[in-house]
Amino acid sequence: MTSDPVPLFLAPMAGVTDLAYRLLARECGADVTVTEFTAASGLTRRDTHSWLKVESDPREQPFIPQIFGGITEEMVQTVELLQDRADVIDINFGCPAPKVCRNDAGAALLRDPDRVVEMVRACLDVAKVPITVKVRLGTGGGPNTALEVAERLEAEGIERICVHGRTLRQRYSGTADWEQIRDIVEAVDIPVIANGDVVDAATASACLEATGAAGLMIGRGAIGRPTIFHDIKRDLGWSDQAPTWGDGDPAVARLWCWKRYLELSGELYTVQENKNLKRHAVSFTKGLPGASAMRVELHSIGGQAELGRRVTEYLEELTEPSSIAA
Ligand SMILES: Cc1cc2nc3c(=O)[nH]c(=O)nc-3n(C[C@H](O)[C@H](O)[C@H](O)COP(=O)(O)O)c2cc1C
C-alpha cells in the first residue's frame, strides 16, 4: 500500500461532529473539519440553535461551516452573515433526509443542475471567502448529474468539490462508486475530495488509487474512532509521529479519546448541555467486550456527568492488565 499523502477530512455529520468532536479529530490527525449542515432558514431568522452549530474555536483552522437550503436569497444572506467568522463556506447538495429534500434542498437539488448553478453563482457573487460544495452522484431518479454540476461550478469559481459516491436514492446502502468519482477528478482541475466507504488504511489507499482524488473524507469510520486519521497516516507511511495515546491496545486509544472529548466538551459547552454526549458514549464503547450491556445501561443514565464517569470507568476497566489477560 503506497500512496502520496493527501489531506484527510472529517465528514460533516449531524449529531456527531460537534465542535468538541471536531477538535478531537484534529488532535487525532484529521487535517480538515467541517460543521454539520445548518439550515440557511434557521441562520437567517437568527435561530439560536442554528447559530450554536456554527460555533468554532481558534484551534479549528480553517473554520468551514456547512449550510443548506432551497431558497437562493436565504443562502446568499447566510453567506453574508457567516463570512466574517468563516474561512471557507461549504454548501450541501448531498443530504438525503426527506425533510431536507422535501424543501428542495440538499441532494434533491441535483435533479436540477441549473438551479444548483444559479444558487452557487449568487452565493459566489457576494462571497469574500472561498465557497466549496459537497454533492452526491445524483438523485438516482435519472442520469447522474454530479459530473455536469462539478464542471459548471468549477467554471463559476468554486474552490473545491467533495463527492460522496452514492445517489440520493441509495442513501447509505450499497457501496460507494469510486469510478464515478474518478470521472469527475479527470474532468475538472479544482481539487476533488473522494467520500464514501473509507474505513481504514487499506480502503483509503484503494480509494485514492481508484479515484486519483486530491483528498479523502471520512464519515462513519470516524464515529467513535477519531484515531482513524492517525492510523491511516501511520499505516500508509505518511507520518511517523507517535500518538499521544500510545499505540497498541484499541481500548487505551478509546479511553484517551473519551477523556479528551469530555475535557473539550466541558471547556466548550459550559452553558448548554452537550446533546451528542449519549450518542458518543454509545459509539466509543461499540465493539468492545460487554458493550451491549453497557449500551442498555447508558440509556438509563440521565445526567451528563454521570454518563461521562460511567463510560470512563468502563473503558478504564477494559484497559487494566487483568482484563487484557482475561
Ligand atoms: C449520522 C450522519 C450524519 C450526517 N450528516 C451530514 C451533514 O450534516 N452534512 C453532510 O454533508 N453530510 C452528512 N452526512 C454524510 C457524510 O458526510 C458522508 O458523506 C457519508 O457518511 C459517506 O461517507 P462515509 O462512507 O465515510 O460514512 C452524514 C452521515 C451520517 C452517517
The ligand as an ORCA input file, in Angstrom:
! r2SCAN-3c Opt
* xyz 0 1
  C     -25.009     10.458     11.174
  C     -24.635     11.113      9.884
  C     -24.886     12.475      9.716
  C     -24.538     13.104      8.510
  N     -24.713     14.455      8.388
  C     -24.234     15.107      7.285
  C     -24.230     16.535      7.214
  O     -24.656     17.239      8.125
  N     -23.741     17.095      6.062
  C     -23.248     16.349      5.021
  O     -22.801     16.911      4.031
  N     -23.234     15.008      5.083
  C     -23.685     14.382      6.187
  N     -23.567     13.021      6.283
  C     -22.919     12.277      5.188
  C     -21.418     12.136      5.450
  O     -20.798     13.402      5.480
  C     -20.755     11.272      4.373
  O     -20.961     11.884      3.123
  C     -21.312      9.853      4.334
  O     -21.436      9.305      5.629
  C     -20.439      8.917      3.466
  O     -19.148      8.814      3.984
  P     -18.678      7.517      4.850
  O     -18.888      6.311      3.987
  O     -17.231      7.771      5.164
  O     -19.551      7.473      6.070
  C     -23.952     12.369      7.453
  C     -23.722     10.996      7.633
  C     -24.042     10.371      8.827
  C     -23.759      8.896      8.992
*
